Amino acid sequence: MEHKFIATSFNVFDEVRLEGEHTDVIIIVNGKEFKAHKIILSGCSPYFRALFSTRWTNVEKHSYDIQGISSDSMSLMIQYAYARSVHISEENVLELLVAADQFLVSDLIDACCKFLEENVCLQNCIGICMFTEHFYSCSKLHRKAKLYTLQHFEEVQRESEEFLDLSLERLGEMIAQDELNVKTEEVVFEAVLRWIDHSPENRREHIAVLLPKVRMGLMSPEYFRSNVRNNALLLENEACSSILNSALRAIFDLHKEEPSGSDQLTRPRLPSEILLAIGGWSIGNPSNAIEAYDTRADLWVEVTAEDERPRAYTGTVVLDGFVYCIGGFDGKNYFNSVRKFDPISHTWHEVAPMYERRCYVSVAVLDGLIYAMGGFNGLNGRLRTSERYDPNTNQWAMLAPMNERRSDASATSLQGRVYICGGFTGMECLFTAESFNPETNQWTLIAPMSSRRSGVGVITYGNLVYAVGGNDGASRLQSAEAYNPLTDSWCDIESMINPRSNFGIEVMDDQLFVVGGFNGFSTCSNVEYYDQRTNEWEEACDMSISRSAVSCCVISGLPDVSQYVVDRDSLQISEDETVIDPPPLPEETA
C-alpha cells in the first residue's frame, strides 16, 4: 500500500509539472526551459538541493542556467526525478550516465551501470572500460569491462574497431597484463602488427615499445623463426635487434630447461579458466584433495579447503558460478547429500539432498538445471532412476526412469538433450547409451557405442558427444569414440596415450582433458588432453597425487584467479646465464 501510495503521488506530481501548476523553478539548458518543483528535484538530487539552498546567499532564485548537459539529458533527468524511472537505451545510456554522475543521482547511476554491464560485448568493452575509468561511482562496471576485454582479447583484437583506435599507452598497458587471456603469444604479436597496420606511417616506430611486452620466449621456435625474426618491420628498427636476441635466447632456454617465469619474456599469462580435480580414491582411501590446473604454466596447485570432506565417486558440475558436488561414497556411507562450493569465498554450503543415495552417479547441466542419474545406493543394486535439481527453488524432482540400470556411467548435455553412456548393471559393462528429452520427460535409446565402457568419461566437445576410456569387463581402455546426434552414429577417434577408467574429464581452452583414474593396475596421476582439430593426444603435467574416481569441473570468469594458479613471481630464473650471443635455433644448426 505504501509503495502504491508513493507511486500514485509521484504520478500526480508529474501531471502537475506538465501542466505548469505550482512550479517554483525554471531550469534552462541551451536556451530550453523546464518548469519544475524545487522540492521534487531536491529529493532526487543532492546537487539540486545544494543549488536551491539559501543557506549561504539568503537569495532565492527562480531560474537556473545549467551548463555541461544537453537538453535531452536534462529532460530525462527531470522525468526520472518525478517518475523514478526512465527508458535507458544504447543511444542515451552514456550521456545519461554522465548527467546522473554530474547531478549525483545514485539510483540512476546504478541503473545505467547495470544496463551497460548486461550489454558488455566484443564491440564495446574497450569503450566502456575507458569511459568509466574516471567515474568513481562506476568502479564495478569498469572492472567488469576491463576483465571482459582481457579475457576475450583474442576475439576483441580481431573484431573490435575500438581496438584499432587504442592509444600506444593503452595498448602497451593491455598486452603487458598477466590477465591477458591468449592461448599463444603469437596472437599478441599479430594483434600488435594489426594495430600498427591500421596507421602504419604514424605507428611503425612504436614496434620497439610494444615488442618487449610480447612474451616472445613462449613462442614456438618455428613461429619465431618464420614470422618474427625476419619480419620487415622489426628488421628496419635497430632498437628491436637486442629484443630479438633476448627472445631467441629465452626460447632456446625454455625448450631446454624449466620455464623462467620471472623473466618477462617467458612469464606465463594467467588463465581465464581453471580446471579443478576434486576428491577421489587414493592409497586405499577416499581423498579430500582439491587441485587446480594452471593451464598457462602447466602446473597443478593444491587448493584443498580446510573443511573439505573425503569423498569419491561424486558427480561434479558448475552452475551459475558455483561448484556442486553430488552424492558419492566415503568408504562407509553412500550419500544423497549435495554440497555447493563458492570459488570466490572458498566456502561450502549444503543444499537440498537428492531423493536417492547415489554413488557412481552421472550428472549433467541443461538449461540451468542439474540432472543426477543412476548410480549405486549401497542397498538395492544399480539404479535406473533420475532426478533434477532447480537452484532457484532448492528442490529436486524425480524424472522418468532410464531404460537401463547404470552405475559408473557418465553424462553430458547437447542441443537440448541429456546423454548418458555406458556404465555397469551389476552384472555386465554396458555399450548402450540413451538421451533424455526434458519436454516429454522421456528417455530414448540411441545408437550403441562400439565398446562396452564402465567407468567411462563422457563430455560434449564441439557438436559431438565423446565417450573416452573405461572398462570393458576385461581391461581398461585407451580407445575413444564420438557420437553425432544428427546421424545417430558413433565414429572412432584417436586413442589416449594411457588406458584408464573412473577418471575426471572436462573441456577447457577448446581441448578435452582427462585426469587421473585407474589403469588396471593402480590409480594414476597422469593427465592428457585431446585436440579435435589435430585428432591427437598430448601429455600435460601430472597431478601431485594418484587417484581414481576423481571429479573434474571448470570454473571461469573469476575476478581474481590468484588463489588457483602458480604465483608468477615464485617461478625462478635460472642463474647460469652469461651467454653473449644467442644460440641458433635447432632448425638452423649445420
Disulfide bonds with the S-S distance in Angstrom:
none
